[in-house]
Each structure stands twice: as structure tokens, then as C-alpha cells.
């Protein structure tokens, strides 16, 4: 009975972490779209757009890095 409760709690925590990760990645995708829109309408210089896109890429990589390590450790 205790293990069952621990399993439910663990699953709930994992789902919450995944939801937070997905929300953060969605936010990055929206920011990327806005940057590209500014670039296309020429309201943002290409150099600045590139810098912002690289920063977003680094943020996304940092968010995903722990998840990749967990999958490797699990043998996936």
C-alpha cells in the first residue's frame, strides 16, 4: 500500500516536471517565432536576431540536457 502511494507520488512529480519542461520549451518556441517575425519585417537587425536565436538555443539545450542524461542512464 505504501509503495503504491509512493509510485503515484513519483508519477505525479514526473508528470509535473514534464509539464514544466514542455511549458518552457513552448515559451522558447514562441520567442523564436517572434524573433523571426521581427527579422522578416526588418525591425530587428540580422546580427541581433542571430544572437537572440543562439541564446534561445542555449536555453533549450540546458533544459533538455538533464533529460538526455536520465535517458542514457536508463539505457534508452
Residue pairs with C-beta under 8 A, 6 or more apart in sequence:
21 63
21 64
21 67
24 63
25 60
25 63
25 64
28 56
28 59
28 60
28 63
31 52
31 56
32 53
32 56
35 44
35 49
35 52
35 53
35 56
36 49
38 44
38 49
39 46
39 49
44 52
